[in-house]
Amino acid sequence: MSFQNQRVVIVGGTSGIGLAAAKSFVAQGAAVVVASRSQAKVDEAKQALGAQVQGHVLDFRSEDDTKAFFAKVGTFDHLVVTAGGAVMGPFDTLPTADVRAAFDSKFWGQYLTVKAALPYIQKTGSITLTSGVYGSRPPQGASTLAAINSAVEGLVRGLAVDLAPIRVNVVSPGLVDTPIYSGMDAASRQAMFQHVADTLPVKHIAQAEEIAEAYVYLAKNTFTTGTVIQIEGGALLS
Ligand SMILES: NC(=O)c1ccc[n+]([C@@H]2O[C@H](COP(=O)([O-])OP(=O)(O)OC[C@H]3O[C@@H](n4cnc5c(N)ncnc54)[C@H](OP(=O)(O)O)[C@@H]3O)[C@@H](O)[C@H]2O)c1
């Protein structure tokens, strides 16, 4: 029970990687707060995680909403952010408005969340953000995600210095089977998962639980800051 008497806030903790991280923190004794935009997802997550978990509706793109959220939550120990929208497409035809919207979500949302959390996070605590393997190895059509993920990783290095002794790190996942792909039809999704799995040294894509472990490690290990944890099945080598 490594997180007994500690509070962990997970923005994006109602689905996918964030929900898996929430389960791991709960299993290790933490008092967990999850937040995301949809009341339905918040309710489902609370049901999955247990009655002791708190849930709030939050759109992390709004500075006012993030400030009001943390004022409600109060003092806590560890912040995890897994929320974030993305966009893919050819650089020359992808509408600039879509690219800005992706930055507003995955970069500015994480930035605003950290800023609003600061008055409430313990100095002995930690902050863990989320980037992605396309920051280091973009396929065609991923230049926006390459830029966003690299910006998040740069921000983390700066914040590890600026916010010390609070530790600040980032998890960079490869392809993970989560509801982020629920908009695709089942056959195309399965074909995409299989194609990526075939290219990876580990020959499979990740389950959310395999990525969740990294957030728990980063909250726990008091000698780790300014680090990017890459969990990508060997994608950087293939
Ligand atoms: N899955 C992958 O293959 C993969 C690979 C590399 C990187 N990543 C990154 O990992 C992170 C988590 O992805 P995932 O696969 O776990 O996705 P997911 O299952 O879709 O979960 C995303 C979570 O973020 C919340 N969210 C989205 N926009 C939000 C907003 N504006 N304000 C507050 N909450 C918001 C969603 O809930 P609501 O809809 O209720 O807001 C949901 O709880 C993302 O940053 C993603 O880019 C994922």
The ligand as an SDF file (V2000), in Angstrom:
LIG
                    3D

 48 52  0  0  0  0  0  0  0  0999 V2000
   -3.9510    5.0500  -27.0500 N   0  0  0  0  0  0  0  0  0  0  0  0
   -2.8280    5.2580  -27.7470 C   0  0  0  0  0  0  0  0  0  0  0  0
   -2.4890    4.5090  -28.6880 O   0  0  0  0  0  0  0  0  0  0  0  0
   -1.9200    6.4170  -27.3980 C   0  0  0  0  0  0  0  0  0  0  0  0
   -0.6530    6.4670  -27.9770 C   0  0  0  0  0  0  0  0  0  0  0  0
    0.1950    7.5310  -27.6810 C   0  0  0  0  0  0  0  0  0  0  0  0
   -0.2330    8.5270  -26.8300 C   0  0  0  0  0  0  0  0  0  0  0  0
   -1.4740    8.4450  -26.2780 N   0  0  0  0  0  0  0  0  0  0  0  0
   -1.9010    9.5360  -25.4010 C   0  0  0  0  0  0  0  0  0  0  0  0
   -2.3030    9.0120  -24.1510 O   0  0  0  0  0  0  0  0  0  0  0  0
   -3.3040    9.8770  -23.6020 C   0  0  0  0  0  0  0  0  0  0  0  0
   -4.4890    9.0390  -23.1500 C   0  0  0  0  0  0  0  0  0  0  0  0
   -5.0270    8.3730  -24.2740 O   0  0  0  0  0  0  0  0  0  0  0  0
   -6.0540    7.1510  -24.1420 P   0  0  0  0  0  0  0  0  0  0  0  0
   -5.7160    6.2200  -25.2260 O   0  0  0  0  0  0  0  0  0  0  0  0
   -6.1210    6.6890  -22.7460 O   0  0  0  0  0  0  0  0  0  0  0  0
   -7.4190    7.9030  -24.5710 O   0  0  0  0  0  0  0  0  0  0  0  0
   -8.9290    7.7490  -24.0760 P   0  0  0  0  0  0  0  0  0  0  0  0
   -9.2320    6.3340  -23.6920 O   0  0  0  0  0  0  0  0  0  0  0  0
   -9.7460    8.3970  -25.1290 O   0  0  0  0  0  0  0  0  0  0  0  0
   -8.9710    8.6370  -22.7460 O   0  0  0  0  0  0  0  0  0  0  0  0
   -8.8160   10.0310  -22.8140 C   0  0  0  0  0  0  0  0  0  0  0  0
   -9.3940   10.6170  -21.5360 C   0  0  0  0  0  0  0  0  0  0  0  0
   -9.2140   12.0380  -21.5500 O   0  0  0  0  0  0  0  0  0  0  0  0
  -10.4780   12.6900  -21.3220 C   0  0  0  0  0  0  0  0  0  0  0  0
  -10.4490   13.9700  -22.0270 N   0  0  0  0  0  0  0  0  0  0  0  0
  -10.2880   14.1750  -23.3660 C   0  0  0  0  0  0  0  0  0  0  0  0
  -10.3440   15.4900  -23.6380 N   0  0  0  0  0  0  0  0  0  0  0  0
  -10.5280   16.1290  -22.4380 C   0  0  0  0  0  0  0  0  0  0  0  0
  -10.6720   17.4780  -22.0650 C   0  0  0  0  0  0  0  0  0  0  0  0
  -10.6790   18.4560  -22.9880 N   0  0  0  0  0  0  0  0  0  0  0  0
  -10.8110   17.7850  -20.7610 N   0  0  0  0  0  0  0  0  0  0  0  0
  -10.8270   16.8010  -19.8170 C   0  0  0  0  0  0  0  0  0  0  0  0
  -10.7140   15.4880  -20.1120 N   0  0  0  0  0  0  0  0  0  0  0  0
  -10.5720   15.1630  -21.4200 C   0  0  0  0  0  0  0  0  0  0  0  0
  -11.5310   11.7060  -21.8340 C   0  0  0  0  0  0  0  0  0  0  0  0
  -12.8070   11.8190  -21.2270 O   0  0  0  0  0  0  0  0  0  0  0  0
  -13.9700   12.7940  -21.7720 P   0  0  0  0  0  0  0  0  0  0  0  0
  -14.2680   12.3940  -23.1730 O   0  0  0  0  0  0  0  0  0  0  0  0
  -15.0870   12.5420  -20.7990 O   0  0  0  0  0  0  0  0  0  0  0  0
  -13.4330   14.1810  -21.6670 O   0  0  0  0  0  0  0  0  0  0  0  0
  -10.8830   10.3900  -21.3660 C   0  0  0  0  0  0  0  0  0  0  0  0
  -11.1340   10.1760  -19.9820 O   0  0  0  0  0  0  0  0  0  0  0  0
   -3.6210   10.9260  -24.6790 C   0  0  0  0  0  0  0  0  0  0  0  0
   -2.8460   12.0870  -24.4260 O   0  0  0  0  0  0  0  0  0  0  0  0
   -3.1120   10.2690  -25.9470 C   0  0  0  0  0  0  0  0  0  0  0  0
   -2.7240   11.2080  -26.9420 O   0  0  0  0  0  0  0  0  0  0  0  0
   -2.3360    7.4160  -26.5340 C   0  0  0  0  0  0  0  0  0  0  0  0
  1  2  1  0
  2  3  2  0
  2  4  1  0
  4  5  1  0
  4 48  2  0
  5  6  2  0
  6  7  1  0
  7  8  2  0
  8  9  1  0
  8 48  1  0
  9 10  1  0
  9 46  1  0
 10 11  1  0
 11 12  1  0
 11 44  1  0
 12 13  1  0
 13 14  1  0
 14 15  2  0
 14 16  1  0
 14 17  1  0
 17 18  1  0
 18 19  2  0
 18 20  1  0
 18 21  1  0
 21 22  1  0
 22 23  1  0
 23 24  1  0
 23 42  1  0
 24 25  1  0
 25 26  1  0
 25 36  1  0
 26 27  1  0
 26 35  1  0
 27 28  2  0
 28 29  1  0
 29 30  1  0
 29 35  2  0
 30 31  1  0
 30 32  2  0
 32 33  1  0
 33 34  2  0
 34 35  1  0
 36 37  1  0
 36 42  1  0
 37 38  1  0
 38 39  2  0
 38 40  1  0
 38 41  1  0
 42 43  1  0
 44 45  1  0
 44 46  1  0
 46 47  1  0
M  CHG  2   8   1  16  -1
M  END
$$$$
